[in-house]
Amino acid sequence: LWKGRTAAVVSDTHVAPLYLDQVKASLEGAGFQVHPFVFPAGEAHKNGATYLNLLEFLAQAHLTRADGLIALGGGVVGDLTGFAAATYLRGISFLQVPTTLLAAVDASVGGKTAVDLDHGKNQVGCFYQPSLVLCDPSLLNTLPEREYRAGCAEIIKYAMLYSEDFLRELEKTPVRE
């Protein structure tokens, strides 16, 4: 997906303890130098300060345009990582590894990236497509029920808006057994 052999893995304090070591080991096994960046979980940290800290981290790690970022987490992580990828060195590659159902079906696709301002959500951002979205359904096993249901609601919304056949299938088949 990129020519360089360096990757920054961006995650938060909820997801990193669950999956960061596995991702790092896998990347290092494939010959990558890995730089993890972990920030406090939650929408409150999808802000300018975290964004600038991430950019400084990337510069300190000497990432180049040949290298890339990996967003390991939900929508907050994906938004922040994508915006940093779009703006660091005027754009470097990134990939999304969504760890919530909502991120897998919504936040990781479409290229929406942003950070929040004190006056509102997603006030600074751009559209910047990931090079790859890698969805591993086993990552959903650690989701709290409320988070899982939020993703289900988004799937139902899409079905209602765009596909009567899909909506009928959802009525017949349980989302999770």
C-alpha positions in Angstrom: 0.0 0.0 0.0 3.0 2.3 0.4 6.7 2.1 -0.6 8.2 2.9 2.8 8.7 0.5 5.6 7.6 2.7 8.4 4.1 2.9 9.9 2.5 4.9 12.6 -0.3 3.1 14.3 -2.8 5.5 15.9 -5.1 4.2 18.5 -6.8 5.3 21.8 -6.7 4.1 25.4 -9.7 1.8 24.9 -8.5 0.0 21.8 -4.7 0.0 22.2 -4.7 -2.4 25.3 -6.8 -4.9 23.3 -5.1 -5.0 19.9 -2.0 -2.7 19.5 0.5 -5.4 20.5 -0.8 -7.8 18.0 -0.9 -5.2 15.2 2.6 -4.0 16.1 4.0 -7.6 16.1 2.4 -8.4 12.8 3.8 -5.3 11.1 7.3 -5.8 12.6 7.1 -9.4 11.4 6.5 -8.1 7.9 9.6 -5.8 8.2 8.0 -2.5 9.2 9.3 -0.1 11.8 6.3 0.7 13.9 5.6 3.9 15.9 2.5 3.7 18.1 0.6 6.9 19.0 -2.0 6.4 21.7 -4.3 9.2 22.9 -7.1 9.3 25.5 -10.3 7.8 24.3 -13.4 9.8 23.5 -14.8 12.5 21.3 -13.4 15.2 23.7 -9.9 14.3 22.5 -10.6 14.6 18.8 -9.4 18.1 18.9 -6.7 20.5 17.7 -4.3 19.7 20.5 -4.4 16.0 19.9 -4.1 16.6 16.1 -1.0 18.8 16.6 0.5 16.3 19.0 0.1 13.6 16.4 1.7 15.7 13.6 4.7 16.5 15.9 4.9 12.8 16.7 5.0 11.9 13.0 7.7 14.5 12.4 9.8 13.2 15.3 9.5 9.7 14.0 10.7 11.0 10.6 7.8 9.6 8.6 8.1 10.4 4.9 5.5 10.5 2.1 6.5 6.9 1.3 5.4 5.8 4.8 1.9 5.5 6.2 -0.5 5.7 9.1 -2.9 3.1 10.4 -6.1 4.0 12.2 -6.8 1.3 14.8 -10.0 2.1 16.5 -13.5 3.6 16.0 -14.7 6.7 14.4 -12.8 9.2 16.6 -9.5 7.4 15.8 -10.3 7.2 12.1 -11.3 10.8 11.8 -8.2 12.1 13.5 -5.8 9.7 11.7 -7.3 10.5 8.3 -7.1 14.2 8.9 -3.5 13.9 10.0 -2.7 11.7 7.0 -4.3 14.3 4.6 -2.3 17.2 6.0 1.1 15.8 7.1 3.6 16.5 4.3 0.5 17.5 2.3 -0.8 14.0 2.3 0.5 10.5 3.1 -1.2 7.1 2.8 -3.3 5.7 5.6 -5.5 2.7 6.2 -8.4 2.1 8.5 -8.8 -0.8 10.8 -12.2 -0.1 12.3 -12.9 -1.7 15.7 -16.5 -0.7 16.0 -19.4 -1.7 13.8 -20.4 1.9 13.3 -16.8 2.7 12.1 -16.8 -0.3 9.8 -20.1 0.7 8.1 -19.8 4.4 8.2 -16.8 6.3 9.6 -14.1 4.3 7.8 -15.7 4.8 4.4 -16.3 7.9 2.4 -13.1 9.7 3.3 -14.6 12.0 5.9 -11.8 13.2 8.2 -12.0 15.9 10.9 -11.3 17.3 14.3 -13.7 19.1 16.6 -13.6 22.7 17.7 -15.0 24.1 21.0 -18.0 25.3 18.9 -18.9 22.0 17.3 -18.1 18.6 16.0 -16.1 18.0 12.8 -15.6 21.8 12.2 -12.1 21.3 10.6 -11.5 18.5 8.2 -11.4 17.3 4.6 -12.3 14.4 2.4 -9.3 12.0 2.2 -9.8 8.4 1.1 -8.0 5.6 3.0 -5.8 3.3 0.8 -7.5 0.4 2.4 -10.2 -0.4 5.0 -9.5 -3.7 6.7 -12.5 -5.0 8.6 -11.9 -8.0 10.9 -15.3 -9.1 12.3 -13.5 -10.7 15.3 -12.6 -7.1 16.5 -16.3 -6.6 17.2 -16.3 -9.2 19.9 -15.0 -6.8 22.5 -17.6 -4.1 21.9 -20.0 -3.1 24.6 -23.6 -3.9 23.6 -24.5 -0.2 23.2 -21.7 0.3 20.7 -22.7 -2.7 18.7 -26.3 -1.6 18.6 -25.2 1.9 17.3 -23.7 0.1 14.3 -26.8 -2.0 13.8 -28.9 1.2 13.8 -26.7 2.6 11.0 -27.0 -0.6 9.0 -30.8 -0.5 9.4 -30.9 3.2 8.4 -28.9 2.4 5.2 -31.3 -0.4 4.4 -34.3 1.8 4.9 -32.9 4.5 2.7 -31.4 2.5 -0.1 -32.5 -1.1 -0.3 -35.9 -2.7 0.4 -34.4 -6.1 -0.3 -31.7 -5.6 2.3 -34.2 -4.3 4.8 -36.4 -7.5 4.3 -33.2 -9.6 4.8 -32.5 -7.8 8.0 -36.0 -8.5 9.2 -35.5 -12.3 8.6 -31.9 -12.8 9.7 -30.7 -11.8 13.1 -27.7 -9.4 13.1 -26.0 -11.4 15.8 -27.0 -14.8 17.0 
